[in-house]
Amino acid sequence: MRTATTIEASGGAHWSQQADFVVEAEKLGLDVCWVAEAWGSDAPSALGYYAALTDRMLLGSGVIQLGTRTPTAVAQTAITLSNLSGGRFLLGLGASGPQVIEGLHGVPFARPLRRMRETVEIVRRVVEGGRLAYSGEEFTLPLPGGEAVPMRLSMRAEHEIPVYLAALSPAMLRLTGEVADGWLGTSFVPEGAADAYFAHLDEGLARSGRTRADLDVCQGAEVAFAADEEALGAMVAGRRKELAFSLGGMGSASTNFYNNAYSRQGWAEVAAEVRDRWQSGDRDGAAALVTDEMVLGTTLIGTEAMVRDRLAVWHDAGVDTVRLYPAGETPEERLNTLGRAIELVRDLDRADGA
C-alpha cells in the first residue's frame, strides 16, 4: 500500500507549521500529501507552495469543490500545479454539500452527479489541449448567443493528471468507477465495504470496461497509538463527539453523505438518532450514542499490534493507498505517529512481498 495524509494549510497554529509538517512527512517516506479546502484555506495556493518545498512526494487537491470554480478554471489550476511540480499533482474533486456550496459560496448544489461528470469531461478536454467546444446539460462552451468562438489554453499540460473523485453515495461511487483514476473515500469499514462501496465502484468500472486494478482506492482514517487498553479506552471516548459531528453536523438535516455511509454499513438506527439529537442541539446526547465499535471500525486506533492488524484488514479489503490522519497535540507528536504508521505499512508490504 502507498501512504498518504491530508492537511489543511491553515490547520496549524501557524501557517509555517503545516509547511514544515509536509517537508518532514516527505522525509519520513510519505507517498502522497492531499490538501483540503472544506470551509478553510484554499488548496491550490498551498499546493503550489508545497511543491516548491518538496521533491518526490505526490501532491493532491483533497478536494477542489464543485461550484467554487468553473470546469475550465479547475483545468487551468490542475495544469499549472502539474507543470510546476514536475508531474507530481493529483486532481481531487468533490461535490461537497449544500451547507458549504450554497451557504458559503451561494451556488446551487443541485444535480451534483451531472455537474461532476461534465466537469471531469471538460477538464480532460482542456488537458488534451484542443479547442474547447462542449455541449452538456450543465455547461455549454462557448456560451450560446454571444460572440465567443471555441478557444484553447495558451499553455500545455506537460504530464498526465490523474483525476480522483471524493465519493460516498452509490451514484457518485458508480461515476467514480466509470470515469476516475482514483477514489477518495472516508467513513470506511472494511467489513462492510463490499456492499457499501465496492459493489457500486465495480459497477462503474464495468461500464467503462475496466477492473479494480485501474482504480486507486485511497481510504483515510485517523491513526493513533495507545500504550495499553486503559489508554485506548480514553482515546476512543474522546473521539465519540468527533464522529457524532460527522453523523449529525456534516451537511444539512436532510443531506448528510457521511450519515448515509454509516447507515449502509450496519448502523442505520444509531446514525439516524445521532443526527436527530445533534440537529436538535443535544451534542452530548448525540456523542453518547456513538459506540466503541463505531469508533474502532472506522479508524486506525489502538495498540501498535491492533493498528498493524487493522492495516492488514484494510489491505485485504482492497485499499491501495491508506490516508493517515495522525493524532497528536503538536506537529512533532503528529509526525511521530505518522512515522510509526508508515513503518507498519512498510512492514506489511515486505511481508506481503515475501
Secondary structure, DSSP 4 states (H G I P E B T S, - for coil): -EEEEEE-TT-SSSHHHHHHHHHHHHHHT--EEEE--TTSS-HHHHHHHHHHH-SSSEEEES-EETTSS-HHHHHHHHHHHHHHTTS-EEEEEE---HHHHHHTS------HHHHHHHHHHHHHHHHHTS-B-EE-SS-EESPTTSS---B--SS---S---EEEE--SHHHHHHHHHH-SEEEE-S--GGGHIIIIIHHHHHHHHHTT--GGGSEEEEEEEEEE-SSHHHHHHHHHTTHHHHHHHHHTSS-SS--HHHHHHIIIIIHHHHHHHHHHHHTT-HHHHHHH--HHHHHHTSEEESHHHHHHHHHHHHHHT-SEEEEEE--SSHHHHHHHHHHHHHHHHHHHHHHH-
